[in-house]
Amino acid sequence: MSPALQNPHLALLGAEPRLVPAAALAVKLAAAIQIWSMRRRTRHQLRDLDDHLLNDIGVTRREAFGESRRAFWRG
């Protein structure tokens, strides 16, 4: 066995059980909520940009408004 695998801290990590299914689901749900929140926030910020800023990024007012109305769960 290599010295790295004999490290007691590494042995503890390998011995720990995986997340129970409910906890794994909770982690996935929390990640999804974080992404949805970011999408909602950035889409609303896009909607509120001035015309000259929209022009700088190559987006029309109509495109910005359309994007801001998209559902947060849609990528």
C-alpha distances in whole Angstrom, upper triangle without the diagonal:
4,7,8,7,7,11,13,15,13,12,16,17,15,17,20,22,24,28,30,33,35,33,32,36,37,35,36,39,39,38,41,43,42,43,46,47,46,48,51,51,51,53,56,55,56,59,60,60,63,65,64,60,60,62,59,56,58,59,62,64,64,60,59,61,60,56,57,58,55,53,50,48,49,47
4,5,6,7,9,13,14,12,12,16,16,15,18,20,23,24,28,31,33,36,33,32,36,37,34,35,39,38,37,40,42,41,41,45,45,44,46,49,49,49,52,54,53,54,57,58,58,61,62,61,58,58,59,57,54,56,57,60,62,62,58,57,59,58,55,55,57,54,52,49,47,48,45
4,5,5,7,10,12,11,12,15,16,15,17,20,23,25,28,31,33,36,33,32,36,36,34,35,39,38,36,40,42,40,41,44,45,44,46,49,49,49,51,54,53,54,57,58,57,60,62,61,57,57,59,56,54,56,57,60,62,62,59,57,59,58,55,55,57,54,52,49,47,48,46
4,5,6,9,10,8,10,13,13,13,15,18,21,22,25,28,30,33,30,29,32,33,30,32,35,34,33,36,38,36,37,41,41,40,42,45,45,45,48,50,49,50,53,54,54,57,58,57,54,54,56,53,50,53,53,57,58,58,55,53,56,55,51,51,53,50,49,45,44,45,42
4,6,8,9,7,7,11,11,10,12,15,18,19,23,26,28,31,28,27,31,31,29,30,34,33,32,35,37,36,37,40,41,40,42,45,45,45,48,50,50,50,54,55,54,58,59,59,55,55,57,54,51,54,54,57,58,59,55,54,56,55,51,51,53,50,48,45,43,44,42
4,6,9,7,7,10,12,11,13,16,19,21,24,27,30,32,30,29,33,33,31,33,36,35,34,38,40,38,39,43,43,43,45,48,48,48,50,53,52,53,56,57,57,60,62,61,57,58,59,57,54,57,57,60,61,62,58,57,59,58,54,54,56,53,51,48,46,47,45
4,6,5,6,9,10,11,13,15,18,20,23,26,29,31,28,28,31,31,29,31,34,33,32,36,38,36,37,41,41,40,43,45,45,45,48,50,49,51,54,54,54,58,59,59,55,55,57,55,52,55,55,58,59,60,56,55,56,56,52,52,54,51,49,46,44,45,43
4,5,5,6,9,10,11,13,16,19,21,24,27,29,26,26,30,30,28,30,33,32,32,35,37,35,37,40,40,40,43,45,45,45,48,50,49,51,54,55,55,58,60,59,56,56,58,56,53,56,56,59,60,60,57,55,57,56,52,52,53,51,49,45,44,45,43
4,5,5,6,9,10,11,15,17,19,22,25,27,24,23,27,27,25,27,30,29,28,32,33,32,33,37,37,36,39,41,41,42,44,46,46,47,50,51,51,54,56,56,52,52,55,52,49,52,52,55,56,56,53,51,53,52,49,48,50,47,45,42,40,42,40
4,5,5,6,9,10,14,15,18,21,24,26,23,22,26,26,24,26,29,28,27,31,32,31,32,36,36,36,38,41,40,41,43,45,45,46,49,50,50,54,55,55,51,51,53,51,48,51,51,54,55,55,52,50,52,51,47,47,49,46,44,41,39,40,38
4,5,5,6,9,12,14,18,20,23,25,23,23,26,27,25,27,30,29,29,32,34,33,34,37,38,38,40,43,43,43,46,48,48,49,52,53,53,56,58,58,54,54,56,54,51,53,53,57,57,57,54,52,54,53,49,49,51,48,46,42,40,42,40
4,5,5,6,10,13,15,18,21,23,20,20,24,24,22,25,28,27,27,30,32,31,32,35,36,36,38,41,41,41,44,46,46,47,50,51,51,55,57,57,53,53,55,53,50,53,52,55,56,56,53,51,52,52,48,48,49,46,44,40,39,40,39
4,5,5,9,10,13,16,19,21,18,18,21,21,19,22,25,24,23,27,29,28,29,32,33,33,35,37,37,38,41,43,42,44,47,48,48,51,53,53,49,49,52,50,47,49,49,52,52,53,49,47,49,48,44,44,45,43,40,37,35,37,35
4,6,8,10,13,16,19,21,19,18,22,23,21,22,26,25,25,28,30,29,30,33,34,34,36,39,39,40,42,44,44,46,48,49,50,53,55,55,51,51,53,51,48,50,50,53,54,54,50,49,50,49,45,46,47,44,41,38,36,38,36
4,6,9,12,15,18,20,18,18,22,22,21,23,26,26,26,29,31,30,32,35,36,36,38,40,41,42,44,46,46,47,50,51,52,55,57,57,54,53,56,54,51,53,52,55,56,56,52,51,52,51,47,47,48,45,42,39,37,39,38
4,7,9,12,15,17,15,15,18,19,18,20,23,22,23,26,27,27,29,31,32,33,35,37,38,39,41,43,43,45,47,48,49,52,54,55,51,50,53,51,48,50,50,53,53,53,50,48,49,48,44,44,45,42,39,36,34,36,35
4,7,8,11,14,12,12,16,17,16,18,21,21,21,24,26,26,28,30,31,32,34,36,37,38,40,42,42,44,46,47,48,52,54,54,51,50,53,51,48,50,49,52,52,51,48,47,48,46,43,43,43,40,37,34,32,34,33
4,6,9,11,10,9,12,14,13,14,17,18,18,21,23,23,24,26,28,29,30,32,33,34,36,38,39,40,43,44,45,49,50,51,47,47,49,48,44,46,45,48,48,48,45,43,44,43,39,39,40,37,34,31,28,30,30
4,6,8,6,6,9,10,10,12,14,15,15,18,19,20,22,24,25,26,28,30,31,32,34,36,37,38,40,41,43,46,48,49,45,45,47,46,43,45,44,46,46,46,43,41,42,40,37,37,37,34,31,28,26,28,28
4,6,5,6,9,10,11,13,14,15,17,19,20,21,23,25,26,28,29,31,32,33,35,37,38,39,41,43,44,48,50,51,47,46,49,48,45,46,45,47,47,46,44,42,42,41,38,37,37,34,31,29,26,29,29
4,5,5,6,9,10,11,12,14,15,16,18,20,21,22,24,26,27,28,30,32,33,35,36,37,39,41,42,46,48,49,46,44,47,46,43,44,43,45,45,44,41,40,40,38,35,35,35,32,28,26,23,26,26
4,5,5,6,9,10,10,12,14,15,16,18,20,21,22,24,26,27,28,30,31,33,35,36,37,39,41,45,47,48,44,43,46,46,42,44,42,44,43,43,40,38,38,37,34,33,33,30,27,25,22,25,25
4,5,5,6,9,10,10,12,14,15,17,19,20,21,23,24,26,27,29,30,32,33,35,36,38,39,43,45,46,43,42,45,44,41,43,41,43,43,42,39,38,38,37,34,33,33,30,27,24,22,25,25
4,5,5,6,9,10,11,12,14,16,17,18,20,21,23,25,26,27,29,31,32,33,35,37,38,42,44,45,41,40,43,42,39,40,39,41,41,40,37,36,36,35,32,31,31,29,25,23,20,23,22
4,5,5,6,9,10,11,12,14,15,16,18,20,21,22,24,26,27,29,30,32,33,35,36,40,42,43,40,38,42,41,37,39,37,39,39,38,35,34,34,32,29,29,29,26,23,20,17,20,20
4,5,5,6,9,10,10,12,14,15,16,18,20,21,22,24,26,27,29,30,32,33,35,39,41,42,38,37,41,40,37,38,37,39,38,37,35,33,33,32,29,28,28,25,22,19,17,20,21
4,5,5,6,9,10,11,13,14,15,17,19,20,21,23,24,26,27,29,31,32,33,37,39,40,37,36,39,38,34,36,35,37,37,36,34,32,32,31,28,27,28,25,22,19,17,20,20
4,5,5,6,9,10,11,12,14,16,17,18,20,21,23,25,26,27,29,31,32,36,37,39,35,34,37,36,33,34,33,35,35,34,31,29,30,29,25,25,25,22,19,17,14,17,16
4,5,5,6,9,10,10,12,14,15,16,18,20,21,23,24,26,27,29,31,34,36,38,34,33,36,35,32,34,32,34,33,32,30,28,28,27,24,23,23,20,17,14,12,15,16
4,5,5,6,9,10,10,12,14,15,17,18,20,21,23,24,26,27,29,33,35,36,33,32,35,34,31,33,31,33,32,32,30,28,28,27,24,23,23,21,18,15,13,17,17
4,5,5,6,9,10,11,12,14,16,17,18,20,21,23,25,26,27,31,33,34,30,29,32,31,28,30,29,31,31,30,28,26,26,25,22,21,22,20,17,14,12,15,14
4,5,5,6,9,10,11,12,14,15,16,18,20,21,23,25,26,30,31,33,29,28,31,31,27,29,27,29,28,28,25,23,24,22,19,19,19,16,14,10,9,11,11
4,5,5,6,9,10,10,12,14,15,17,18,20,21,23,25,28,30,32,29,27,31,30,27,29,27,29,28,27,25,23,23,22,19,18,18,16,13,10,9,12,13
4,5,5,6,9,10,11,12,14,16,17,18,20,21,23,27,29,30,26,26,29,28,25,27,25,27,27,27,24,22,22,22,19,18,19,17,15,11,11,14,13
4,5,5,6,9,10,11,12,14,15,16,18,20,21,25,27,28,24,23,26,26,22,24,22,25,24,24,21,19,20,19,16,15,17,14,12,9,8,10,9
4,5,5,6,9,10,11,12,14,15,17,19,20,24,26,27,24,23,26,26,23,24,22,24,23,22,20,18,18,17,14,13,14,11,9,5,6,9,9
4,5,5,6,9,10,11,12,14,16,17,19,22,25,26,23,22,26,25,22,24,22,24,23,23,20,18,18,18,15,13,14,13,11,7,9,12,12
4,5,5,6,8,10,10,12,14,15,17,20,22,24,20,19,23,22,19,21,20,22,21,21,19,16,17,17,14,12,14,13,12,9,11,12,11
4,6,5,6,8,10,10,12,14,16,19,21,22,19,18,21,21,18,19,17,19,18,18,16,13,14,14,10,9,11,9,9,6,8,9,8
4,6,5,6,9,10,11,13,15,18,20,22,19,18,21,22,19,20,18,19,18,18,16,13,13,13,10,8,9,9,8,5,9,10,11
4,6,5,6,9,10,11,13,16,19,20,17,17,20,20,18,20,18,19,17,18,16,13,14,15,12,9,12,12,12,9,12,14,13
4,5,5,6,9,10,11,14,16,18,14,13,17,17,14,16,14,16,15,16,14,11,12,13,10,8,12,12,12,10,13,13,12
4,5,5,6,9,10,14,15,17,14,13,16,17,14,15,13,14,13,13,11,8,9,9,6,5,8,8,10,9,12,12,11
4,5,5,6,9,13,15,17,14,13,17,18,16,17,14,15,13,14,13,9,9,11,9,6,9,10,11,10,14,14,15
4,5,5,6,10,13,14,11,11,15,15,13,15,13,14,13,14,13,9,10,13,11,8,12,13,15,13,17,17,16
4,5,5,9,10,12,9,8,12,12,10,12,9,11,9,11,10,6,8,10,8,7,11,12,14,14,17,16,15
4,6,9,10,13,11,9,13,14,13,14,11,10,8,9,9,5,6,9,8,6,9,11,14,14,17,17,17
4,7,9,12,10,10,13,14,14,15,13,12,10,12,12,9,9,12,12,9,12,15,17,17,20,20,20
4,7,8,6,6,10,11,11,12,10,11,9,12,12,9,10,13,13,11,15,17,19,19,22,21,21
4,6,5,6,9,10,11,12,11,10,9,12,13,11,12,15,15,14,17,20,22,22,26,25,24
4,5,5,6,9,10,10,9,8,7,11,12,10,12,15,15,15,18,20,23,23,27,25,24
4,5,5,6,9,10,10,10,10,14,14,13,15,18,18,18,21,23,26,26,29,27,26
4,5,5,7,9,9,10,10,14,13,11,14,17,16,16,19,21,23,23,26,24,23
4,5,5,6,5,6,7,10,10,8,11,13,13,13,16,18,21,21,24,22,20
4,5,5,6,7,9,12,11,11,14,16,15,16,19,21,24,24,27,25,23
4,6,8,10,12,15,14,13,16,18,17,18,21,22,25,25,27,25,23
4,6,9,11,14,12,11,14,16,14,15,19,19,22,21,24,22,19
4,7,10,12,10,10,14,14,14,16,19,19,22,22,24,22,20
4,7,8,6,6,10,11,10,12,15,16,19,19,22,19,18
4,5,5,6,9,10,11,12,14,16,19,20,23,21,20
4,6,5,6,9,10,11,12,15,18,19,22,20,20
4,5,5,6,9,10,11,13,16,18,21,19,19
4,5,5,6,9,10,11,15,16,18,16,16
4,5,5,6,9,10,14,14,17,15,15
4,5,5,6,9,12,14,17,15,16
4,5,5,7,10,13,15,13,14
4,5,5,9,10,13,10,11
4,6,8,9,12,11,12
4,6,9,12,11,12
4,6,8,7,9
4,6,6,9
4,5,7
4,6
4
